[in-house]
């Protein structure tokens, strides 16, 4: 769950089990796709059993990076490759 750019929470069984305040960036372009990016990273983290704090940090980072591009997806593969390199 997110509170826009202010904070993100991981909630399980109705209880907050982790929270994260993402760092501010100065490159905001477009928020389209940020929620989907956040959700995709959360699903990947749950699938791979990432620790809760790491999961939120990665999801926020990926969503923030999505806000730095125009539109929901990038046609530049390096945008995605840098996340694969960091997380694999």
Residue pairs with C-beta under 8 A, 6 or more apart in sequence:
1 8
1 9
1 10
1 11
2 8
2 9
2 35
2 38
2 63
3 9
5 22
5 24
5 64
5 67
6 21
7 19
7 20
7 21
7 22
8 19
8 20
8 22
8 38
8 56
8 59
8 60
9 16
9 18
9 19
9 56
10 16
10 17
10 18
10 19
10 42
10 52
10 55
10 56
11 17
17 52
18 52
18 53
18 55
18 56
19 56
20 53
20 56
20 57
20 60
22 60
22 61
22 63
22 64
23 64
25 64
25 67
25 68
27 67
27 68
28 67
28 68
29 67
29 68
29 69
29 70
30 67
30 69
30 70
30 71
31 67
32 71
32 72
33 66
33 71
33 72
33 73
34 63
34 64
34 66
34 67
35 63
36 66
36 72
37 59
37 62
37 63
37 65
37 66
38 59
38 60
38 62
38 63
39 59
40 62
41 55
41 58
41 59
41 61
41 62
41 63
42 55
42 59
44 87
45 54
45 55
45 58
45 59
46 55
50 58
58 87
61 83
62 83
65 79
65 83
66 72
69 79
74 80
